Amino acid sequence: MQVPVSRPHMGPAEISYVNKALQENAVSGVYGEFIERFEAEFAEFCDSKYAISCSNGTTALHLALVAAGVKEGDEVLVSTLTNMASFFAVLYIGAKPIPIDIDLQTLTMDPKDLERKITSKTKAIMVVHLFGHPTDMDPVNELARKHKLLVFEDCAEAHGATYKGKKVGSLSHAGGFSFFANKVLTTGEGGMVTTDDPEIAKKARSLKALAFGAASKYMHDDIGFNYRMTNLQAAIGCGQMVVAERLIERRREISHFYSTAFEKYSDHIALPIQKPWAKSVYWMYHIVLREHMVPKRKEIMMSLMSEGIETREGFIPYNLQEIFLNRGWTRAEDCPNANKVAYASFYLPTGPDISQAELDYVADKLSLILDKLVAK
């Protein structure tokens, strides 16, 4: 049996909408009904006033930062354990990202480390709702109000997750979402900025489309970007919105299955948790090996691959990235909690179209591998 780490769900609505866009020759990012429709539906889904579509999650974060006024030389405090796109978006501006350590339970930003690293140059905070679990936002927003800082959410892995009953992407000045093929909701490639701020929304909408002039199109209003989402991608997005809640609940079902199957190994592996104030969407079922098991990570992953089960290593934090260490931009010791996780984690197949037979197969094979390793 071959079990990929993720397969996107493509149903009849997605196919119907894409075919409609094709029949109308509405394939670009400037013409067709689905772009505005997807933006409106996604804004409602996120409890946000505005949603601005764009080409991917990285450009969503970049647009949000620029539209909100982050500039060259500003410090932006970013949760260190993340896909490096979170940091790249800051670097594109010429701003300085500062890595913030994580809480070892949720793997999201540690507010205590955040407070320690605020300086007179700090302009903004970027939290990352990692692997579908929201960040504890109250202490983050409290610090932001105290120091008059902007707050951004990297929601790439957390579509539909909630913090104290409120959707991620609506908990800050602006959120950035990814619709890559393995995300909770997908358009293949694509992104979205969410915000309640009309000025941020207006600026982001202009910048994503080359900042064409209002009075004269080719007298540009600013140095813009070509970050448009196509109508074809938006058509897929509209199809995904039809089944959004079902896709989210499926990932939660998968997580519950895995947690039940692997609960007996809790002395050897740390399983994903869900805080009482959170609803996690479990983008990927992410396992962190206990300290005595860390040297066995490669063996576990290779053994699973030999059985046809695809896995992925967890993210390497900013403060351990050689491209930044070699530039002297960070120090390895800056985020000790993240360091404990960096080479200790991996995630299992979690796509919404995984079958029960495949889930049983993954659980059986990993259990056998762990049994052998524990017995040694």
Phi, psi and chi 1 to 4 in degrees:
 res  aa     phi    psi   chi1   chi2   chi3   chi4
   1 MET       -  138.6 -175.5  179.0  -71.1      -
   2 GLN  -111.1  122.3  -61.7  -66.0  -44.2      -
   3 VAL  -122.9  103.7 -171.7      -      -      -
   4 PRO   -71.0  158.2   27.6  -34.4      -      -
   5 VAL   -65.8  -26.3   75.9      -      -      -
   6 SER  -163.3  143.0 -177.6      -      -      -
   7 ARG  -127.2  131.0  -78.1 -170.2  -58.8  -97.4
   8 PRO   -71.2  147.3   26.5  -33.9      -      -
   9 HIS   -88.6  122.2  169.9   85.4      -      -
  10 MET  -125.9  111.0  -70.1  -69.4  129.5      -
  11 GLY  -109.5 -169.9      -      -      -      -
  12 PRO   -63.4  -33.6   17.0  -29.2      -      -
  13 ALA   -65.9  -44.9      -      -      -      -
  14 GLU   -59.7  -45.3  -70.2   88.4  -20.0      -
  15 ILE   -64.1  -43.7  -65.8  167.4      -      -
  16 SER   -62.6  -45.2  173.7      -      -      -
  17 TYR   -68.1  -40.8  -65.2  157.3      -      -
  18 VAL   -63.6  -42.8  168.2      -      -      -
  19 ASN   -61.9  -38.1  -77.7  -22.4      -      -
  20 LYS   -63.0  -43.8 -172.2  174.0 -171.0  -64.3
  21 ALA   -62.3  -41.2      -      -      -      -
  22 LEU   -65.1  -43.0  -71.8  170.5      -      -
  23 GLN   -62.8  -29.4  -71.3  162.9    4.3      -
  24 GLU   -91.2    2.0  -64.8  171.4  -10.6      -
  25 ASN    57.5   27.3  -71.2  -38.0      -      -
  26 ALA   -97.6   77.8      -      -      -      -
  27 VAL  -111.5   -8.8  -61.0      -      -      -
  28 SER   -93.0 -170.1   75.8      -      -      -
  29 GLY   -99.0   11.7      -      -      -      -
  30 VAL  -124.6   -2.9  -64.4      -      -      -
  31 TYR  -143.9  138.0  171.7   71.6      -      -
  32 GLY   127.9  154.2      -      -      -      -
  33 GLU   -76.9  -20.7   66.8 -178.4  -87.4      -
  34 PHE   -80.6  -23.3  -67.6  109.1      -      -
  35 ILE   -64.4  -55.2  -62.8  170.8      -      -
  36 GLU   -65.0  -36.9  -71.4 -173.1    5.6      -
  37 ARG   -63.1  -45.9  174.9  176.8  165.5 -178.5
  38 PHE   -62.6  -42.8 -175.7   34.4      -      -
  39 GLU   -60.2  -45.2  -70.3  175.6  -21.1      -
  40 ALA   -64.9  -44.0      -      -      -      -
  41 GLU   -68.1  -37.4  -69.1  179.7   -1.6      -
  42 PHE   -72.5  -36.9 -164.7   75.4      -      -
  43 ALA   -59.2  -44.9      -      -      -      -
  44 GLU   -63.8  -42.1 -177.6  177.8    2.4      -
  45 PHE   -58.2  -36.5  172.7   77.5      -      -
  46 CYS   -93.2    4.5  -68.2      -      -      -
  47 ASP    58.5   33.3  -59.6  -32.2      -      -
  48 SER  -112.2  154.1  -66.6      -      -      -
  49 LYS   -76.0  -32.8  -68.6 -178.5  180.0  178.1
  50 TYR  -134.4  146.4  -51.0   98.9      -      -
  51 ALA  -139.7  130.6      -      -      -      -
  52 ILE  -120.8  114.0  -58.3   91.3      -      -
  53 SER   -73.9  153.4   61.4      -      -      -
  54 CYS  -157.1 -171.7   55.7      -      -      -
  55 SER   -80.9  -25.0   52.5      -      -      -
  56 ASN  -170.1  178.1   55.4   60.9      -      -
  57 GLY   -68.1  -34.1      -      -      -      -
  58 THR   -65.2  -44.8  -48.1      -      -      -
  59 THR   -69.5  -27.4   57.5      -      -      -
  60 ALA   -62.9  -45.4      -      -      -      -
  61 LEU   -66.5  -41.8  -67.5  173.1      -      -
  62 HIS   -60.8  -47.6 -174.9 -148.2      -      -
  63 LEU   -58.3  -45.7  -84.9  175.0      -      -
  64 ALA   -60.7  -45.4      -      -      -      -
  65 LEU   -62.8  -48.6  -69.6  162.9      -      -
  66 VAL   -65.5  -44.8  175.1      -      -      -
  67 ALA   -63.6  -29.5      -      -      -      -
  68 ALA   -86.1   -8.2      -      -      -      -
  69 GLY   104.3   12.4      -      -      -      -
  70 VAL   -70.1  133.4  176.2      -      -      -
  71 LYS  -128.7  170.4  -67.3 -177.9  171.1   56.1
  72 GLU   -53.7  133.3 -176.8  176.0   -4.4      -
  73 GLY    91.9  -17.6      -      -      -      -
  74 ASP   -67.8  147.3  -70.8  -23.0      -      -
  75 GLU   -94.1  133.1  -71.7 -176.5   -5.8      -
  76 VAL  -122.7  121.6 -178.4      -      -      -
  77 LEU   -88.1  118.8  -49.0 -174.0      -      -
  78 VAL  -124.3  136.7 -174.5      -      -      -
  79 SER   -59.0  124.3 -174.7      -      -      -
  80 THR   -71.8  -30.4 -168.6      -      -      -
  81 LEU   -90.2   99.5 -169.5   66.7      -      -
  82 THR  -167.6  165.6  179.5      -      -      -
  83 ASN   -60.0  135.8 -175.1  -57.9      -      -
  84 MET   -64.7   -7.0  -77.1  -58.0  104.0      -
  85 ALA   -56.5  -33.2      -      -      -      -
  86 SER   -59.6  -42.6  -48.8      -      -      -
  87 PHE   -78.1  -38.3  -76.7   85.1      -      -
  88 PHE   -58.4  -39.8  -67.6  161.0      -      -
  89 ALA   -58.8  -37.0      -      -      -      -
  90 VAL   -70.2  -42.6  175.9      -      -      -
  91 LEU   -67.9  -30.4  -69.3  166.5      -      -
  92 TYR   -57.3  -30.4  -64.9  159.8      -      -
  93 ILE   -81.4  -19.9  -60.7  168.7      -      -
  94 GLY    89.6    9.2      -      -      -      -
  95 ALA   -79.4  168.5      -      -      -      -
  96 LYS  -110.0  112.3 -178.5  179.9  179.8 -178.7
  97 PRO   -78.9  138.3   27.9  -30.8      -      -
  98 ILE  -116.5  120.3  -54.7  -64.8      -      -
  99 PRO   -74.1  134.6   27.7  -34.2      -      -
 100 ILE  -113.9  135.0  -54.8  -59.5      -      -
 101 ASP   -69.2  170.9 -150.0   -5.0      -      -
 102 ILE  -111.8  159.1   59.2  166.6      -      -
 103 ASP   -78.4  130.8  171.9   88.0      -      -
 104 LEU   -73.8  -13.8  -80.8  172.0      -      -
 105 GLN   -85.2  -51.3  -71.8 -171.4  -46.3      -
 106 THR   -91.6  -17.7   65.6      -      -      -
 107 LEU    67.3   14.3  -51.5 -175.7      -      -
 108 THR  -103.8  177.2   59.2      -      -      -
 109 MET   -53.3  132.7 -177.0  177.8  -78.6      -
 110 ASP   -87.6  111.0  175.7   10.3      -      -
 111 PRO   -58.9  -29.6  -22.8   33.6      -      -
 112 LYS   -67.5  -43.7  -67.3  179.7 -178.9  177.4
 113 ASP   -68.5  -35.5 -165.8   45.5      -      -
 114 LEU   -56.8  -48.9  172.4   66.0      -      -
 115 GLU   -62.4  -38.4 -174.1  169.4   20.5      -
 116 ARG   -63.6  -27.5  -76.5 -168.4  -68.4  -94.6
 117 LYS  -103.3    4.7  -68.1  177.6  178.5  175.2
 118 ILE   -73.9  131.8  -66.2  172.8      -      -
 119 THR  -129.4 -179.0   72.8      -      -      -
 120 SER   -67.1  -18.1   59.1      -      -      -
 121 LYS   -92.7   -6.0  -66.3 -178.1  179.5  179.0
 122 THR   -68.3  129.1  -56.3      -      -      -
 123 LYS  -110.3  -32.5  174.4   74.0  171.7 -176.5
 124 ALA  -155.6  164.2      -      -      -      -
 125 ILE  -122.7  137.2  -59.8  164.4      -      -
 126 MET  -122.9  110.4 -175.9 -172.3  -68.2      -
 127 VAL   -86.6  159.6  -56.6      -      -      -
 128 VAL  -128.1  118.7 -179.1      -      -      -
 129 HIS   -82.7   83.5  -56.7  -54.0      -      -
 130 LEU   -77.0  135.6 -162.9   67.4      -      -
 131 PHE    54.7   25.6  -66.0  110.0      -      -
 132 GLY    94.5   -3.8      -      -      -      -
 133 HIS   -99.5  126.5 -166.1  -71.8      -      -
 134 PRO   -68.1  151.8   22.2  -31.3      -      -
 135 THR   -72.5  151.4  -58.4      -      -      -
 136 ASP   -72.5   98.6 -171.4    0.2      -      -
 137 MET   -82.5  -25.9  -67.5  -60.2  -65.1      -
 138 ASP   -58.7  -51.5  -78.7   -6.2      -      -
 139 PRO   -65.2  -31.6   17.1  -28.1      -      -
 140 VAL   -65.1  -49.4  172.1      -      -      -
 141 ASN   -68.3  -31.2  -77.4  -31.9      -      -
 142 GLU   -64.7  -44.5 -176.7  178.7  -17.1      -
 143 LEU   -64.2  -38.1  -75.4  168.2      -      -
 144 ALA   -63.4  -43.2      -      -      -      -
 145 ARG   -64.7  -41.5  -74.8 -169.7  -67.1  -89.6
 146 LYS   -61.5  -40.1  178.6 -179.3  176.5 -179.0
 147 HIS  -105.3    8.0  -63.9  -82.6      -      -
 148 LYS    56.7   53.6  -63.5 -178.6  173.3   57.9
 149 LEU  -110.8  150.6  -56.0  176.3      -      -
 150 LEU   -77.4  150.1  -65.4  164.8      -      -
 151 VAL  -126.8  133.0 -179.8      -      -      -
 152 PHE  -125.3  148.7  -59.5   92.6      -      -
 153 GLU  -115.5  125.3  -60.3  165.7   74.4      -
 154 ASP   -87.8  104.8 -177.6  -20.3      -      -
 155 CYS  -105.8   19.6  -50.2      -      -      -
 156 ALA   -54.4  -30.8      -      -      -      -
 157 GLU  -112.3   16.2  -57.8  167.3    5.9      -
 158 ALA  -137.8   29.0      -      -      -      -
 159 HIS   -53.2  121.2  -46.8   62.3      -      -
 160 GLY    88.8   -7.0      -      -      -      -
 161 ALA   -66.8  151.3      -      -      -      -
 162 THR  -127.5  149.1   63.3      -      -      -
 163 TYR  -120.1  113.4  174.4   74.1      -      -
 164 LYS    50.8   41.7  -63.0 -173.7  175.8 -179.5
 165 GLY    86.3   -2.9      -      -      -      -
 166 LYS  -112.0  139.4 -167.2  171.9 -177.9 -177.0
 167 LYS   -69.2  142.6  -66.6  -80.4 -174.4   69.0
 168 VAL   -63.4  151.3  -59.5      -      -      -
 169 GLY    93.8  -11.5      -      -      -      -
 170 SER  -121.2   15.7   67.6      -      -      -
 171 LEU  -106.9   11.9  -56.3  165.7      -      -
 172 SER  -155.3 -170.1   63.7      -      -      -
 173 HIS   -67.5  -36.0  -68.4   88.5      -      -
 174 ALA  -163.6  148.8      -      -      -      -
 175 GLY  -118.9  155.6      -      -      -      -
 176 GLY  -125.9  128.6      -      -      -      -
 177 PHE  -116.5  151.0  -70.2   81.2      -      -
 178 SER  -112.7  144.6  167.1      -      -      -
 179 PHE  -119.9   34.1  -60.6  117.2      -      -
 180 PHE   -58.8  163.5 -177.7   64.2      -      -
 181 ALA   -58.0  -29.1      -      -      -      -
 182 ASN   -96.4    5.3   65.3   10.4      -      -
 183 LYS   -78.4  168.5  -64.4  -58.2 -170.8  -74.5
 184 VAL   -55.7  -45.3  177.6      -      -      -
 185 LEU  -120.2  139.9  -57.5  175.5      -      -
 186 THR  -133.5  150.8 -176.9      -      -      -
 187 THR  -125.2   18.5   59.7      -      -      -
 188 GLY    89.8  -71.2      -      -      -      -
 189 GLU  -129.1  159.8  -64.5  -81.8    1.6      -
 190 GLY   144.7  163.8      -      -      -      -
 191 GLY  -152.6  174.6      -      -      -      -
 192 MET  -153.3  137.9 -166.2   80.1   77.2      -
 193 VAL  -101.4  132.3  176.8      -      -      -
 194 THR  -117.9  143.0   55.8      -      -      -
 195 THR  -164.9  157.9 -175.6      -      -      -
 196 ASP  -102.5   -3.3  -74.8  -17.3      -      -
 197 ASP   -90.4  115.8 -172.3  -43.1      -      -
 198 PRO   -64.2  -30.9   21.8  -31.7      -      -
 199 GLU   -71.7  -41.5  -66.7  -55.9  -46.2      -
 200 ILE   -62.6  -43.2  -68.2  177.0      -      -
 201 ALA   -61.8  -46.1      -      -      -      -
 202 LYS   -62.4  -44.3 -179.1 -180.0  178.1 -178.2
 203 LYS   -66.6  -44.8 -171.9   72.6  169.3  176.8
 204 ALA   -63.1  -39.9      -      -      -      -
 205 ARG   -64.8  -37.8 -165.0  172.5  -61.8  -77.4
 206 SER   -70.5  -48.8  171.9      -      -      -
 207 LEU   -62.9  -34.5  -72.2  171.7      -      -
 208 LYS   -67.6  -18.9   77.0  156.2 -171.9  176.1
 209 ALA  -121.1   47.5      -      -      -      -
 210 LEU    66.7   11.6  -62.1  174.1      -      -
 211 ALA    51.2   46.7      -      -      -      -
 212 PHE   -57.8  145.7  -73.8  120.7      -      -
 213 GLY   -68.2  147.9      -      -      -      -
 214 ALA   -75.4  -44.5      -      -      -      -
 215 ALA   -81.7  -42.6      -      -      -      -
 216 SER  -132.5  114.1  174.8      -      -      -
 217 LYS   -50.6  -44.1 -180.0  176.1 -179.4  178.8
 218 TYR   -93.9   11.7  -64.6  114.5      -      -
 219 MET  -101.9   92.3 -175.9   60.8   72.2      -
 220 HIS   -70.0  147.2  -63.6 -100.7      -      -
 221 ASP   -84.9  -18.8  -68.1  -28.7      -      -
 222 ASP  -165.6  177.4 -154.7  -25.3      -      -
 223 ILE   -82.0  100.4  -60.4  172.8      -      -
 224 GLY   -94.6 -179.7      -      -      -      -
 225 PHE  -126.4  155.0  -45.4  108.1      -      -
 226 ASN   -98.8   81.1 -169.4   -7.5      -      -
 227 TYR  -116.8   28.2  -74.8  173.4      -      -
 228 ARG   -73.4  146.9  -68.0 -174.0  -63.8  -98.2
 229 MET   -88.9  143.4  172.9 -175.7  -76.8      -
 230 THR   -83.1  160.5   68.9      -      -      -
 231 ASN   -64.8  -30.8 -168.7   56.2      -      -
 232 LEU   -63.6  -44.9  -76.6  174.7      -      -
 233 GLN   -64.6  -42.8  -68.2  168.9  -48.2      -
 234 ALA   -62.7  -33.2      -      -      -      -
 235 ALA   -61.9  -42.9      -      -      -      -
 236 ILE   -61.3  -43.0  -62.0  172.7      -      -
 237 GLY   -59.1  -40.9      -      -      -      -
 238 CYS   -63.9  -37.0  -72.0      -      -      -
 239 GLY   -65.5  -38.9      -      -      -      -
 240 GLN   -64.9  -34.5  -66.7  -86.2  -71.6      -
 241 MET   -64.2  -28.9  -63.6  -51.5  -60.9      -
 242 VAL   -61.3  -34.6  173.1      -      -      -
 243 VAL  -117.3   19.2  -67.4      -      -      -
 244 ALA   -55.7  -50.2      -      -      -      -
 245 GLU   -65.0  -35.6  -65.1  -58.2  -27.7      -
 246 ARG   -66.5  -39.3 -179.2  157.0   34.4  113.9
 247 LEU   -64.6  -39.4  -66.5  175.1      -      -
 248 ILE   -65.6  -47.5  -70.4  166.8      -      -
 249 GLU   -64.5  -31.0  -74.2  -49.3  -53.1      -
 250 ARG   -64.2  -43.3  179.5   57.5 -177.9  150.9
 251 ARG   -64.3  -35.6  -73.1 -175.0 -171.3  -95.5
 252 ARG   -68.3  -35.7  -71.7  171.8   57.9   80.5
 253 GLU   -65.4  -42.7  -70.2  167.8    1.5      -
 254 ILE   -60.7  -45.3  -67.9  164.8      -      -
 255 SER   -61.4  -43.6  175.2      -      -      -
 256 HIS   -61.4  -41.2  177.6   73.4      -      -
 257 PHE   -60.7  -50.3  172.0   83.4      -      -
 258 TYR   -61.4  -44.8  -80.6  144.4      -      -
 259 SER   -62.2  -37.7  -69.9      -      -      -
 260 THR   -66.9  -41.8  -58.9      -      -      -
 261 ALA   -67.4  -34.1      -      -      -      -
 262 PHE  -107.3    7.0  -57.0  131.4      -      -
 263 GLU   -57.4  -35.6 -175.8  178.9   13.6      -
 264 LYS   -68.5  -12.6   61.9 -176.3  177.0 -178.8
 265 TYR  -100.7   18.5  -60.1  106.6      -      -
 266 SER   -62.4  -20.5   60.1      -      -      -
 267 ASP   -75.4  -11.6  -71.2  -17.8      -      -
 268 HIS  -118.5  -27.0  -51.3  -72.2      -      -
 269 ILE  -136.0  140.6   56.9  176.9      -      -
 270 ALA   -95.0  122.7      -      -      -      -
 271 LEU   -93.1  159.1  -55.2  178.7      -      -
 272 PRO   -59.2  144.4  -20.2   30.9      -      -
 273 ILE  -117.6  165.2   62.6   98.1      -      -
 274 GLN  -131.0  116.9  178.5  178.7  -97.8      -
 275 LYS   -67.2  153.8  -72.1  -70.1 -170.0  177.1
 276 PRO   -58.6  -27.7  -23.0   32.3      -      -
 277 TRP   -89.6    4.9   38.9 -101.4      -      -
 278 ALA  -122.5  153.8      -      -      -      -
 279 LYS  -120.8  109.5  176.9 -176.7  176.2 -178.4
 280 SER   -86.8  146.7  176.7      -      -      -
 281 VAL  -104.2    2.6  -65.3      -      -      -
 282 TYR    46.6   61.1  -61.5   99.8      -      -
 283 TRP   -49.1  -50.1  167.3   60.0      -      -
 284 MET  -135.8  145.4  -70.5  -70.2  173.2      -
 285 TYR   -80.5  102.6 -165.7   81.8      -      -
 286 HIS  -104.1  122.6 -178.2 -100.9      -      -
 287 ILE  -109.8  136.4  -70.7  171.8      -      -
 288 VAL  -114.2  122.6 -179.6      -      -      -
 289 LEU   -73.0  140.0  -61.7  171.6      -      -
 290 ARG   -64.6  160.6  -57.1  -68.4 -173.8 -169.4
 291 GLU   -52.9  -42.0 -172.8  174.5   -1.0      -
 292 HIS   -71.8  -13.9   65.3  -77.4      -      -
 293 MET  -100.3  -11.4  -67.2  -70.8  -75.0      -
 294 VAL   -54.4  -42.9  172.1      -      -      -
 295 PRO   -62.7  -12.4  -22.4   34.2      -      -
 296 LYS   -96.2    2.6  -58.3  -65.1 -176.1 -178.8
 297 ARG   -58.1  -49.9 -176.6  178.3   71.9  161.5
 298 LYS   -60.5  -41.8 -176.1  175.8  180.0  179.9
 299 GLU   -62.3  -41.9 -178.2  179.8  -10.0      -
 300 ILE   -63.2  -48.2  -66.1  169.8      -      -
 301 MET   -66.0  -39.5  -65.6  177.4   68.0      -
 302 MET   -68.1  -36.4  -67.8  -63.1  -67.6      -
 303 SER   -65.3  -41.0  -64.1      -      -      -
 304 LEU   -64.5  -42.1  -72.3  168.9      -      -
 305 MET   -61.9  -37.3 -179.2   58.0   71.9      -
 306 SER   -64.5  -20.3   71.4      -      -      -
 307 GLU   -96.6    6.7  -60.3  -71.5   -6.6      -
 308 GLY    87.2   12.5      -      -      -      -
 309 ILE  -103.5  115.4  -60.5  167.6      -      -
 310 GLU   -82.6  138.4 -172.9 -179.8   22.3      -
 311 THR  -132.7  174.3   59.8      -      -      -
 312 ARG  -136.9  141.0  -72.9  -77.3 -170.4  -80.8
 313 GLU   -67.5  150.4  -63.8  173.4  -13.2      -
 314 GLY   -68.8  171.2      -      -      -      -
 315 PHE   -71.0  148.8  -62.6  124.1      -      -
 316 ILE   -96.1  125.4  -61.7  174.9      -      -
 317 PRO   -66.9  160.7   21.2  -30.7      -      -
 318 TYR   -52.6  -44.4  174.1   88.4      -      -
 319 ASN   -72.0   -3.4   58.8  -72.2      -      -
 320 LEU  -114.6    3.4  -67.9 -177.3      -      -
 321 GLN   -76.4  123.3  -67.5  -76.8  -23.0      -
 322 GLU   -61.1  -34.8  -67.4  178.3    1.5      -
 323 ILE   -63.2  -25.6   56.6  172.2      -      -
 324 PHE   -95.0  -36.0  -55.8  129.0      -      -
 325 LEU   -61.7  -42.2  -72.0  166.9      -      -
 326 ASN   -67.1  -23.7  -68.1  -19.2      -      -
 327 ARG   -87.7   -6.6  -72.0  171.4  166.4   85.0
 328 GLY    75.4   22.0      -      -      -      -
 329 TRP   -86.1  -16.2  -68.0   -2.9      -      -
 330 THR  -152.6  171.4 -173.4      -      -      -
 331 ARG  -127.4  142.6  -59.9  177.0  -55.9  168.5
 332 ALA   -57.7  -34.8      -      -      -      -
 333 GLU   -81.9    1.8   62.4  -90.6   24.4      -
 334 ASP   -66.1  -25.7  -80.0  -11.1      -      -
 335 CYS  -137.4   78.3  -59.8      -      -      -
 336 PRO   -63.4  -33.3   18.6  -30.3      -      -
 337 ASN   -66.0  -45.1  -75.5  -13.7      -      -
 338 ALA   -61.7  -35.0      -      -      -      -
 339 ASN   -61.8  -34.1  -67.4   -4.4      -      -
 340 LYS   -66.2  -27.5  -66.5  176.2 -176.8  176.5
 341 VAL   -92.6  -27.8  176.3      -      -      -
 342 ALA   -49.4  -47.4      -      -      -      -
 343 TYR  -113.5   23.6  -64.6  102.4      -      -
 344 ALA  -117.4    1.4      -      -      -      -
 345 SER  -125.1  159.5   65.7      -      -      -
 346 PHE  -160.0  163.8   63.9   95.3      -      -
 347 TYR  -126.9  154.6   53.2   83.8      -      -
 348 LEU   -97.8  165.1  -63.5  174.1      -      -
 349 PRO   -54.7  126.9  -28.1   36.3      -      -
 350 THR  -140.3    9.3  -40.0      -      -      -
 351 GLY   -62.9  151.8      -      -      -      -
 352 PRO   -65.5  -20.0   25.6  -35.2      -      -
 353 ASP   -95.8   10.2  -81.3    3.5      -      -
 354 ILE   -66.8  136.8 -169.4  170.6      -      -
 355 SER   -87.1  164.8   69.4      -      -      -
 356 GLN   -64.9  -35.9 -172.1   57.3   50.7      -
 357 ALA   -61.8  -40.0      -      -      -      -
 358 GLU   -67.9  -40.9  -71.3  171.7  -36.4      -
 359 LEU   -61.0  -46.1  -75.8  172.1      -      -
 360 ASP   -59.7  -40.7  -69.6  -23.9      -      -
 361 TYR   -63.5  -46.9 -177.7   74.3      -      -
 362 VAL   -60.6  -47.1  172.8      -      -      -
 363 ALA   -62.3  -43.0      -      -      -      -
 364 ASP   -64.0  -45.5  -70.6  -15.0      -      -
 365 LYS   -68.8  -42.4  -66.2  -58.0 -179.1 -177.7
 366 LEU   -67.5  -38.0 -179.6   53.6      -      -
 367 SER   -60.8  -43.5  -65.8      -      -      -
 368 LEU   -61.9  -42.1  -73.4  172.0      -      -
 369 ILE   -63.2  -46.6  -67.1  165.4      -      -
 370 LEU   -66.1  -39.2  -68.9  174.3      -      -
 371 ASP   -57.9  -43.3  -74.6  -20.3      -      -
 372 LYS   -65.8  -43.2  -71.1  179.2 -177.3  177.6
 373 LEU   -68.4  -39.1  -68.7  175.2      -      -
 374 VAL   -68.1  -33.4  169.5      -      -      -
 375 ALA   -74.0  -18.2      -      -      -      -
 376 LYS   -67.2      -  -74.5 -176.1  178.9  178.9
